Amino acid sequence: MGRAALGGPRVKLSDMSRAPLRFFFDYVSPYAYLAWTQLPALAERHGRTLELVPILFAGVLNALGTTGPAEVPRKRFYVYKHTHRIAHDLGVPFVFPAAHPFNPLLALRVTAAVRETEARRRLVAALFSAAWAGGGGLVEPERVEACAASVGLDARALLAAARTPEVKEQVRLNTEELLALEGFGVPSLLADGELFFGVDSLGHLERFLRGEDPLSLEERERLRTLPMAASRV
């Protein structure tokens, strides 16, 4: 995985109909975890493969000069309640870590070090469970190592790989890819060139994949270039 190609030959619609869904995520986000619990089944329903792309959410925030939801005191408590309620609606396990936000960088780099698709999927499931389903958290390197070992991977080799310049660069390139796609947060899903943000957009994503998106190409372009009549800046 590398930087998304922004040019190149046009892809025929028939070829795009089975294009992979690219899931940009960071373990620090409870919304990314909640989206993850639904995405493998969603992709299977639509005959798509799911590409798991670890990015550094903090890098996105820094690039855009914004703050994360958990960094806004009044929003922080609401987000924590909101995610609990979504988890209840979805019927998935949800246990907040001992502290939040936490540093997810090692877990992201270990994930990027795993190239094989199914092995990466097993690792992502284990790391998300550790962070958000009562699995002990991801703060200590030992917890990340234990997650890798629990899904049959060479944990020590992966932790060593996570310290290499190549793997560190891959996470940076993944983050830049999302920014190049005009992404601004996690979870983000790329489907046939269209970006969807947030766990609450999964229904819209499914409608799009069925060819039932209520937004025409013309209306999307009009909204993209809509002028501003007022600004606080």
C-alpha positions as CSV (number, residue, x, y, z in Angstrom):
1,M,0.0,0.0,0.0
2,G,1.3,3.4,-0.8
3,R,0.1,6.8,-1.9
4,A,-3.1,6.8,-3.9
5,A,-2.8,7.5,-7.5
6,L,-4.6,10.7,-8.3
7,G,-4.1,10.4,-12.1
8,G,-3.6,7.6,-14.5
9,P,-6.0,5.8,-16.9
10,R,-9.7,6.1,-16.4
11,V,-11.3,2.9,-14.9
12,K,-14.3,1.5,-16.5
13,L,-17.4,1.3,-14.3
14,S,-17.6,-2.5,-14.8
15,D,-14.0,-2.8,-13.4
16,M,-14.8,-0.6,-10.4
17,S,-17.9,-2.6,-9.5
18,R,-15.7,-5.0,-7.5
19,A,-13.0,-2.6,-6.4
20,P,-11.8,-3.1,-2.8
21,L,-13.1,-0.9,0.0
22,R,-10.3,0.9,1.7
23,F,-10.7,1.4,5.4
24,F,-8.6,4.2,6.9
25,F,-8.5,3.8,10.7
26,D,-6.6,4.5,13.9
27,Y,-7.0,2.4,17.0
28,V,-7.4,5.5,19.2
29,S,-10.9,6.1,17.7
30,P,-13.9,4.3,19.3
31,Y,-15.8,5.2,16.2
32,A,-13.2,3.4,14.1
33,Y,-13.7,0.3,16.3
34,L,-17.4,0.4,16.0
35,A,-17.2,0.7,12.2
36,W,-14.7,-2.2,12.1
37,T,-17.2,-4.5,13.9
38,Q,-19.6,-4.0,10.9
39,L,-17.3,-3.7,7.9
40,P,-16.2,-7.3,7.1
41,A,-19.8,-8.4,6.8
42,L,-20.7,-5.2,4.8
43,A,-17.9,-5.9,2.4
44,E,-18.9,-9.5,2.0
45,R,-22.5,-8.5,1.3
46,H,-21.4,-6.5,-1.7
47,G,-18.7,-8.9,-3.0
48,R,-15.9,-6.5,-2.0
49,T,-12.5,-7.1,-0.4
50,L,-11.6,-4.9,2.5
51,E,-8.2,-3.2,2.6
52,L,-7.1,-2.2,6.1
53,V,-5.1,1.0,6.1
54,P,-3.6,2.1,9.4
55,I,-3.2,5.9,9.6
56,L,-2.1,8.3,12.4
57,F,-5.2,10.4,13.3
58,A,-3.0,12.9,15.1
59,G,-1.1,13.4,11.9
60,V,-4.3,14.3,10.1
61,L,-5.3,16.7,12.8
62,N,-1.8,18.3,12.7
63,A,-2.0,18.7,9.0
64,L,-5.4,20.3,9.1
65,G,-4.7,22.4,12.2
66,T,-7.7,21.0,14.1
67,T,-8.4,19.2,17.3
68,G,-9.8,15.7,17.9
69,P,-13.2,15.1,19.6
70,A,-11.5,13.9,22.8
71,E,-9.4,17.1,23.0
72,V,-12.5,19.3,23.3
73,P,-13.6,19.0,27.0
74,R,-17.3,19.5,26.4
75,K,-17.3,17.2,23.4
76,R,-15.2,14.5,25.1
77,F,-17.8,13.4,27.6
78,Y,-20.5,13.4,25.0
79,V,-18.4,11.2,22.6
80,Y,-17.8,8.7,25.4
81,K,-21.6,8.4,26.0
82,H,-22.4,8.4,22.3
83,T,-20.1,5.6,21.5
84,H,-21.5,3.5,24.4
85,R,-25.0,4.0,23.0
86,I,-23.9,3.1,19.4
87,A,-22.2,-0.1,20.7
88,H,-25.4,-1.0,22.5
89,D,-27.4,-0.5,19.3
90,L,-25.0,-2.7,17.3
91,G,-24.8,-5.4,20.0
92,V,-21.0,-5.4,20.1
93,P,-18.7,-5.5,23.2
94,F,-17.5,-2.1,24.3
95,V,-15.3,-1.3,27.3
96,F,-13.5,2.1,27.5
97,P,-9.8,1.9,28.1
98,A,-8.3,3.1,31.3
99,A,-7.2,6.4,29.7
100,H,-8.1,8.1,26.5
101,P,-6.7,9.4,24.2
102,F,-3.8,7.0,24.3
103,N,-0.8,6.6,22.0
104,P,-1.6,4.2,19.2
105,L,1.5,4.6,17.1
106,L,3.2,1.2,17.9
107,A,0.0,-0.7,17.2
108,L,-0.4,1.2,13.9
109,R,3.2,0.4,12.9
110,V,2.9,-3.2,13.8
111,T,-0.2,-3.4,11.7
112,A,1.6,-1.8,8.7
113,A,4.4,-4.3,9.1
114,V,2.0,-7.2,8.3
115,R,1.6,-7.5,4.5
116,E,-0.5,-10.6,4.2
117,T,-4.2,-9.7,4.0
118,E,-5.7,-12.4,6.3
119,A,-2.9,-12.0,8.9
120,R,-3.4,-8.3,9.0
121,R,-7.2,-8.8,9.4
122,R,-6.6,-11.1,12.4
123,L,-4.2,-8.6,13.9
124,V,-6.5,-5.7,13.5
125,A,-9.3,-7.6,15.1
126,A,-7.1,-8.5,18.1
127,L,-5.8,-4.9,18.5
128,F,-9.2,-3.3,18.3
129,S,-10.5,-5.8,20.8
130,A,-7.6,-5.0,23.1
131,A,-8.4,-1.3,22.9
132,W,-12.2,-1.3,23.0
133,A,-13.6,-4.6,24.0
134,G,-12.0,-5.1,27.4
135,G,-8.8,-6.7,26.1
136,G,-6.4,-4.9,28.3
137,G,-5.6,-1.8,26.3
138,L,-2.7,-0.9,23.9
139,V,-0.7,1.5,26.0
140,E,2.2,-0.9,26.9
141,P,4.3,-2.5,24.2
142,E,3.7,-5.9,25.9
143,R,0.0,-5.6,25.2
144,V,0.7,-5.0,21.5
145,E,3.1,-8.0,21.4
146,A,0.5,-10.2,23.2
147,C,-2.1,-9.3,20.6
148,A,0.2,-10.3,17.7
149,A,1.2,-13.5,19.4
150,S,-2.5,-14.3,20.1
151,V,-3.3,-14.5,16.4
152,G,-0.3,-16.7,15.5
153,L,2.2,-14.0,14.4
154,D,5.9,-13.6,15.2
155,A,5.3,-10.8,17.7
156,R,9.0,-10.1,18.4
157,A,9.8,-9.9,14.7
158,L,6.8,-7.5,14.2
159,L,7.9,-5.2,17.0
160,A,11.3,-5.1,15.5
161,A,9.9,-4.3,12.1
162,A,7.8,-1.5,13.6
163,R,11.0,0.3,14.4
164,T,12.3,0.3,10.9
165,P,12.3,3.4,8.7
166,E,10.3,1.5,6.0
167,V,7.4,0.7,8.3
168,K,7.3,4.1,9.9
169,E,7.3,5.6,6.4
170,Q,4.4,3.4,5.4
171,V,2.1,4.7,8.2
172,R,3.1,8.3,7.1
173,L,2.3,7.5,3.5
174,N,-1.1,6.0,4.5
175,T,-1.9,9.2,6.4
176,E,-0.9,11.3,3.4
177,E,-3.1,9.2,1.2
178,L,-6.1,10.0,3.3
179,L,-5.3,13.7,3.2
180,A,-4.8,13.6,-0.6
181,L,-8.3,12.1,-0.8
182,E,-9.6,15.1,1.1
183,G,-10.1,13.0,4.2
184,F,-10.2,14.7,7.6
185,G,-10.7,11.9,10.2
186,V,-11.4,8.3,11.1
187,P,-13.1,6.1,10.3
188,S,-13.0,6.8,6.6
189,L,-14.0,4.5,3.8
190,L,-13.1,4.8,0.1
191,A,-15.5,3.1,-2.3
192,D,-15.1,3.6,-6.0
193,G,-13.5,7.0,-5.6
194,E,-16.1,8.2,-3.1
195,L,-15.1,8.9,0.5
196,F,-17.4,8.1,3.4
197,F,-16.7,9.3,7.0
198,G,-17.9,8.0,10.3
199,V,-19.7,4.9,11.6
200,D,-23.0,6.7,10.9
201,S,-22.2,6.8,7.2
202,L,-22.2,3.0,6.7
203,G,-25.8,2.9,5.6
204,H,-25.0,5.6,3.1
205,L,-22.0,3.5,1.9
206,E,-24.3,0.5,1.4
207,R,-26.8,2.6,-0.6
208,F,-23.9,3.9,-2.7
209,L,-22.6,0.4,-3.4
210,R,-26.1,-0.7,-4.5
211,G,-26.1,2.2,-7.0
212,E,-28.8,4.1,-5.1
213,D,-26.9,7.2,-3.9
214,P,-29.3,10.1,-3.9
215,L,-26.5,12.5,-4.9
216,S,-25.9,12.8,-8.6
217,L,-22.4,13.5,-9.9
218,E,-23.7,16.9,-11.0
219,E,-25.0,17.7,-7.5
220,R,-21.8,16.5,-5.9
221,E,-19.7,18.8,-8.1
222,R,-22.1,21.7,-7.3
223,L,-21.7,21.2,-3.6
224,R,-17.9,20.9,-4.0
225,T,-17.7,24.3,-5.5
226,L,-20.5,26.0,-3.5
227,P,-19.4,29.5,-2.5
228,M,-19.3,30.8,1.0
229,A,-21.4,33.8,1.9
230,A,-20.0,34.4,5.4
231,S,-16.9,33.3,7.3
232,R,-15.6,33.7,10.9
233,V,-12.0,33.7,9.7
